[in-house]
Amino acid sequence: MLTLSNITLRIAGRPLIEGADLQIADGQKVGFVGRNGTGKSSLFKLILGELQADQGEVQLPTNARIGSVAQDAPGGKTTPLEAVLAADRERQALMDERERHPSAERIADIEMRLYEIGAEAAPAKASRILKGLGFDEAMQNRPLSSFSGGWRMRVALASTLFAEPDLMLLDEPTNHLDLEAALWLERYLERYPRTLILISHDRDLLNSIPDRIVHLEGGKLKLYGGNYDTFERVRREQRELLDKQRKGEDVRRKHLQAFVDRFRYKASKAKQAQSRLKMLEKLGNTAPPPPEPDVVFRLPKPVMPAPPLVTLDDVAVGYGGPPVLRGIDLRLDPDDRIALLGANGNGKSTLAKLLSGQLEPETGELNRSAGLKIGFFAQHQAEELVMDETPIQHLQRALPNERQERLRAMLGGFGLTQARAETNAGHLSGGEKTRLCLALVAIQKPQLLILDEPSNHLDIDSREALIEAINEFPGAVILISHDRHLVEMTADRLWLVKDGRVRTYDEDLDTYRRELLAGDDDGGRGARASKGNGKVVKAIGSGERRQKLAPLRKTAKAIEDEVKRLNQVKRGIERKLADPSTYSAATDIAGLERERQRLEAAIAEAEERWLEVEGKIEAVG
């Protein structure tokens, strides 16, 4: 489907990709990964023909349909449903031609072709895609001009999915989605029948969809088989092997050099010394693996007031009309970690604004601890940065009496080096803008953090650093995120915002995903919640326990993935053993049986390890 041959790409004279080769076969699903700035999006533009390579060749089938999400969100009086249907250009052209009343013979041809491409079913298909991305029937028929930019980008994504190109390129497709739409998209892409290339920093997405991973590093492309966890494991093993090989060479080199230095000028040992010199010349010189940059987020350690931080008693809140949320009975304590579930439009952001003080209750009572400082990271906060000001200037405006050295140290704690601290915000990458916004939230030393999609534009290593920072933060955290891994590694409790209410959700995210995708009374976008008022005992009570739980949960999930993989291999062997043709061929039946037994033992051992880890999780929690 796609071949890149000896590709070199320079941006503003800076080599981004050098001498890269890559082959992607028809029907493969490939994830592109790498740190921010390594050239993933530029590589997409190269494949799409929006950039030209300085050297090398991009080869695609002549008639292949290439699809990607338009950068400019659609607008105007067109409805989302009409915009998505228009993405099938052949169907739209045939429908337009039919409206012009051509000859009877041509009408017959048109009707035949419309039948062949399933034109009758197209509106239902387009509607299903839009529904999966969060558009109910009424929203599907509203003019696009009535939607925000994020919702219109969902329409652009829906249009690409509906067109079903032969090669689909998706660059961070979940950035404008809520968790519910992201889960739907994950299942849709799992079933996509054509070739897919995906840029994402969402670990769960990269584990469930790609069958190959391409890593961009140092201007090179390296292809790995399997999903992201497999790539991460293989790459770690390769680095360890290189490091071991390099250390062995260093020991051997020192030993040989010591012999040469000692006996070079002794006649009786001259031959041996000369031999050692030749061996030194031939000795390999394995370069050390490129260093892994240390990625950190340093959240402050504020002085915590006595609990509770916030209490709400029968609160209703809205924007002047009917309340968006009502009957809210909640309590927040210093070590709470709560993730909000619920489709966009159900009131998650309204609840966040209420807790942060941006909205006041219409009825009921809300109390905050005296002197409580609240840090609110909004999803679109980066758009409010002053683009011709540097990060240092942003912090100086927030803390005018603080020394510049201290401000630089604060920015360094969020990965903004001295050079980037002096760069205008308009020239920062998306990830750097997110870091700056998080720094602006953190400098006030809040005791309650409200984070609305904080991982957007952050690469995987940065997301892991953010998880660690949240787990070490001694205050309370309210989290809204489409990143399932981030939620699973940090949240102790789940609140479901739905039907104007906020309720405790007593199950886990896997259950929530199954309920969403199974479809229920509200079309697959609802979930079961408890009837309680939100005042429940916390599963995890302290930062220390939280820090212990995060790696345990990660280990448990890795073992689950391992068991799943082993079972898949075992089922493949069992299918061979059950196939009569296997016994008529020159097949090592005994070898297959031994491998099946080995896999069974490995599965049993992995399940024992899983039970042990789950026991530790239960003990800590």
Order of alpha helices (4+ residues) and beta strands (2+ residues): beta-beta-beta-alpha-beta-beta-alpha-alpha-alpha-alpha-alpha-alpha-beta-alpha-beta-alpha-beta-beta-alpha-alpha-beta-beta-beta-alpha-beta-beta-alpha-alpha-alpha-alpha-beta-alpha-beta-alpha-beta-beta-alpha-alpha-alpha-alpha
